[in-house]
Amino acid sequence: MLSKPLEGQTVLVTGATGGIGASIVEQLAADGARPIIHYSRDTAKAEALLKRINGKGVVVRCGLSEPDGASELWHRAIEAEGRIHGLVNNAGIRTEITIDASPEEWRMAWLKEFQVNVFAAADLCREAIRHFKENGGGRIVNMSSRAGQRGYVANAMPYGATKAALSNITKSIARSFGGDGITAVNICPGWVATDMAGDFVAKHGKDAAVADIPIGEMASPSEVAELVSFVLRPSQVSLNGATLDVNGGSYIR
C-alpha cells in the first residue's frame, strides 16, 4: 500500500525555481512524487531546490522563449525519467507595455508574452497528451490567473489575454481527452506573496495590493502548492475541466 498520495508519480514542473514553482516542487516531493525541476537561468537556485527535497528529483534546464524550447524540454525530461505522470505548466512572464508604445514594441511585447505563457504551454500539453495516451493516462495542471477571468490593468493586457487563452486550452483538453485517462485542471491565483508581489508592495504599499481582497491577505505560495498536489492525486478524476480560484474572494464567478 502506498504511504503517500503521489508516491510513484513523476511530475514535470515548469518555472520551478520561482516562488510558486519552488513551493509546488517541495509539496509534490513531500507527497511522494518525483519532481522534474525545470528552470531557464538560475542553476544555483535549481540545485538548491533539488537539495531541499533530498535529491529525490531531477533538474532540467531549457528556455521557453524560443519556438522549439518546450518540445526540447519535454524530450530532455523523458530522457531523464522515461515516464512522466503529470505536467504543471507554471512558467510565465508578465510584460508591461502601454498603448503609447511604438507599434513594434507593442507587437513584440504581445509575441513574447504569448510565446512563454501560451505557445510553450500548449506545446508541452501536446507532448504530454501524446505521452499519456501511450502510457495509461496522466494529469495536466495549468497555472492560469484571476487576470484571465476578469481582465487586467491597462499596462499588462498581454498577461491577462495569455492567461485567458491558457484557461481555454485546459478546458478543451479536459473535454477532448478525458476518455483517454487524461485530466486537465486550471488553477487561477490572484495576488500571491512572491517576489513580484513584494516589489509591488514596496512601491505602492500593502494596502494597495490587498484593497480588493476581502480576506485582506494575499495567498501564500504554499496554499497554491497544496492545491496543485491535491489535483494531481490519482483519485481526483472528476476534477477534470475544473477552474479552481485562489484569490481570497477578489473575483467570484
C-alpha positions as CSV (number, residue, x, y, z in Angstrom):
1,M,0.0,0.0,0.0
2,L,1.3,3.4,-0.9
3,S,2.1,5.6,2.1
4,K,1.9,8.9,0.3
5,P,-0.8,10.2,-2.2
6,L,1.7,10.8,-5.1
7,E,4.1,8.0,-4.5
8,G,5.4,6.6,-7.7
9,Q,4.4,9.7,-9.8
10,T,6.9,11.8,-11.8
11,V,5.8,15.4,-12.4
12,L,7.3,18.0,-14.6
13,V,7.0,21.5,-13.1
14,T,8.0,24.4,-15.4
15,G,9.3,27.6,-13.9
16,A,10.1,25.6,-10.8
17,T,12.6,28.0,-9.2
18,G,10.2,30.9,-8.7
19,G,8.2,31.4,-5.5
20,I,5.1,29.4,-6.6
21,G,7.1,26.8,-8.6
22,A,9.5,26.0,-5.8
23,S,6.6,25.6,-3.3
24,I,4.9,23.2,-5.8
25,V,8.1,21.1,-6.1
26,E,8.5,20.9,-2.3
27,Q,4.9,19.9,-1.8
28,L,5.0,17.3,-4.5
29,A,8.1,15.8,-3.0
30,A,6.5,15.8,0.4
31,D,3.6,13.9,-1.0
32,G,5.8,11.3,-2.5
33,A,6.2,12.5,-6.1
34,R,9.5,12.7,-8.0
35,P,9.6,16.3,-9.4
36,I,11.3,17.3,-12.6
37,I,12.5,20.8,-11.8
38,H,12.6,23.0,-14.9
39,Y,14.5,26.2,-14.9
40,S,15.9,28.6,-17.6
41,R,18.7,30.6,-16.0
42,D,19.5,30.1,-12.3
43,T,21.3,26.8,-11.9
44,A,22.2,27.5,-8.3
45,K,18.6,28.0,-7.4
46,A,17.6,24.8,-9.1
47,E,20.3,22.8,-7.4
48,A,19.4,24.3,-4.0
49,L,15.8,23.3,-4.6
50,L,16.8,19.8,-5.5
51,K,18.9,19.6,-2.3
52,R,15.9,20.8,-0.3
53,I,13.9,17.7,-1.5
54,N,16.9,15.5,-0.6
55,G,17.8,14.9,-4.2
56,K,14.6,13.0,-5.0
57,G,14.1,14.5,-8.3
58,V,16.0,15.9,-11.3
59,V,16.8,19.3,-12.8
60,V,16.4,20.2,-16.4
61,R,17.5,23.5,-17.9
62,C,15.7,24.8,-21.0
63,G,14.5,28.2,-22.2
64,L,10.8,28.6,-23.2
65,S,11.1,31.8,-25.1
66,E,12.2,30.1,-28.3
67,P,9.7,28.3,-30.5
68,D,11.4,24.9,-30.0
69,G,12.1,25.3,-26.3
70,A,9.0,23.5,-25.0
71,S,9.5,20.4,-27.1
72,E,13.2,20.3,-26.3
73,L,12.3,20.5,-22.6
74,W,9.8,17.6,-22.9
75,H,12.3,15.4,-24.7
76,R,15.0,16.1,-22.1
77,A,12.6,15.3,-19.3
78,I,11.7,12.0,-21.0
79,E,15.3,11.2,-21.5
80,A,15.9,11.8,-17.8
81,E,12.9,9.9,-16.4
82,G,11.3,7.8,-19.1
83,R,7.7,8.0,-17.8
84,I,6.0,11.2,-16.8
85,H,2.7,11.1,-14.9
86,G,1.9,14.8,-14.5
87,L,2.6,18.2,-16.1
88,V,2.4,21.5,-14.2
89,N,2.6,24.5,-16.6
90,N,3.7,27.0,-14.0
91,A,6.2,29.1,-16.0
92,G,5.0,32.5,-17.0
93,I,6.1,36.1,-17.6
94,R,4.4,39.5,-17.2
95,T,5.4,42.2,-19.6
96,E,4.4,45.8,-19.1
97,I,3.5,47.8,-22.2
98,T,1.4,50.9,-22.7
99,I,-0.8,51.8,-25.6
100,D,1.6,54.7,-26.2
101,A,4.4,52.3,-27.1
102,S,5.6,52.1,-30.7
103,P,3.8,49.5,-32.9
104,E,7.0,47.4,-32.9
105,E,7.4,47.5,-29.1
106,W,3.6,46.7,-28.7
107,R,3.8,43.8,-31.1
108,M,7.0,42.3,-29.6
109,A,5.5,42.5,-26.0
110,W,2.5,40.5,-27.1
111,L,4.6,38.0,-29.0
112,K,7.0,37.5,-26.1
113,E,4.2,37.0,-23.6
114,F,2.2,34.6,-25.8
115,Q,5.3,32.5,-26.6
116,V,6.1,31.7,-23.0
117,N,2.6,31.8,-21.4
118,V,0.6,30.2,-24.2
119,F,2.6,28.7,-27.1
120,A,5.2,26.9,-24.9
121,A,2.5,25.7,-22.5
122,A,0.4,24.4,-25.4
123,D,3.4,22.6,-26.9
124,L,4.0,20.9,-23.6
125,C,0.4,20.0,-23.3
126,R,0.6,18.4,-26.7
127,E,3.7,16.4,-25.8
128,A,2.1,15.3,-22.6
129,I,-1.1,14.2,-24.1
130,R,0.7,12.1,-26.7
131,H,2.8,10.5,-24.0
132,F,-0.1,10.0,-21.6
133,K,-2.2,8.3,-24.4
134,E,0.5,5.8,-24.9
135,N,1.2,5.1,-21.2
136,G,-2.1,4.9,-19.4
137,G,-3.1,8.4,-18.8
138,G,-1.8,11.4,-16.8
139,R,-2.6,14.8,-15.3
140,I,-2.2,18.4,-16.5
141,V,-2.4,21.4,-14.3
142,N,-2.2,24.8,-16.0
143,M,-1.5,27.8,-13.8
144,S,-3.8,30.5,-15.1
145,S,-4.8,33.6,-13.2
146,R,-7.6,35.8,-11.9
147,A,-6.4,38.2,-14.6
148,G,-7.5,35.8,-17.3
149,Q,-11.1,35.8,-15.9
150,R,-11.8,39.4,-15.0
151,G,-9.4,41.3,-17.3
152,Y,-6.3,43.1,-16.2
153,V,-4.7,46.5,-15.9
154,A,-4.1,48.6,-19.0
155,N,-0.3,48.3,-19.0
156,A,-0.4,44.5,-18.8
157,M,-3.1,43.5,-21.1
158,P,-1.0,40.8,-22.8
159,Y,-0.7,38.9,-19.5
160,G,-4.5,38.7,-18.9
161,A,-5.0,37.7,-22.5
162,T,-2.5,34.9,-22.3
163,K,-4.0,33.5,-19.1
164,A,-7.5,33.5,-20.6
165,A,-6.1,31.6,-23.6
166,L,-4.4,29.1,-21.3
167,S,-7.6,28.5,-19.4
168,N,-9.4,27.8,-22.6
169,I,-6.8,25.3,-23.7
170,T,-7.2,23.5,-20.4
171,K,-11.0,23.2,-20.9
172,S,-10.5,21.9,-24.5
173,I,-8.1,19.2,-23.2
174,A,-10.5,18.2,-20.5
175,R,-13.4,17.8,-23.0
176,S,-11.3,16.1,-25.6
177,F,-9.1,13.6,-23.8
178,G,-10.8,12.7,-20.6
179,G,-11.7,9.4,-22.2
180,D,-8.1,8.6,-22.6
181,G,-7.4,8.8,-18.9
182,I,-6.1,12.4,-19.2
183,T,-7.4,15.1,-16.9
184,A,-6.7,18.9,-17.1
185,V,-7.4,21.5,-14.4
186,N,-6.9,25.3,-14.3
187,I,-5.7,26.9,-11.1
188,C,-6.3,30.7,-11.0
189,P,-4.5,32.6,-8.3
190,G,-4.9,36.3,-7.6
191,W,-2.1,38.0,-5.8
192,V,0.3,35.5,-4.3
193,A,3.0,36.6,-1.8
194,T,6.0,36.1,-4.1
195,D,8.9,38.4,-5.0
196,M,6.9,40.1,-7.7
197,A,4.2,40.9,-5.2
198,G,6.8,42.1,-2.8
199,D,8.1,44.5,-5.5
200,F,4.6,45.9,-5.9
201,V,4.1,46.3,-2.1
202,A,7.5,48.0,-1.8
203,K,6.4,50.5,-4.4
204,H,2.7,51.0,-3.7
205,G,2.2,49.7,-0.1
206,K,0.4,46.6,1.1
207,D,-3.0,48.3,1.3
208,A,-3.0,48.9,-2.4
209,A,-2.2,45.2,-3.0
210,V,-5.0,43.8,-0.9
211,A,-7.5,46.5,-1.3
212,D,-9.9,44.4,-3.3
213,I,-9.2,41.1,-1.4
214,P,-12.0,40.6,1.2
215,I,-9.8,38.5,3.5
216,G,-7.2,41.2,3.4
217,E,-4.3,38.9,2.6
218,M,-2.5,37.6,-0.4
219,A,-2.4,33.8,-0.9
220,S,0.8,32.1,0.2
221,P,2.8,30.0,-2.3
222,S,2.2,27.0,-0.1
223,E,-1.6,27.4,-0.4
224,V,-1.3,27.2,-4.2
225,A,1.2,24.3,-3.9
226,E,-1.1,22.2,-1.7
227,L,-3.9,22.6,-4.2
228,V,-1.7,21.6,-7.1
229,S,-0.6,18.5,-5.3
230,F,-4.2,17.6,-4.4
231,V,-5.3,18.0,-8.0
232,L,-2.6,15.6,-9.2
233,R,-3.7,12.8,-6.9
234,P,-4.8,9.7,-9.0
235,S,-8.1,9.7,-7.0
236,Q,-9.1,13.2,-8.3
237,V,-10.5,12.2,-11.7
238,S,-13.8,14.2,-11.5
239,L,-12.0,17.5,-11.1
240,N,-11.3,17.2,-14.9
241,G,-12.1,20.5,-16.5
242,A,-12.4,22.5,-13.2
243,T,-11.2,26.0,-12.7
244,L,-10.1,26.5,-9.1
245,D,-9.8,30.0,-7.8
246,V,-7.2,31.1,-5.2
247,N,-7.9,34.8,-4.9
248,G,-9.3,35.4,-1.4
249,G,-12.7,36.4,-2.8
250,S,-11.4,39.2,-5.0
251,Y,-13.1,37.6,-8.1
252,I,-16.1,35.4,-7.6
253,R,-17.7,33.7,-10.7
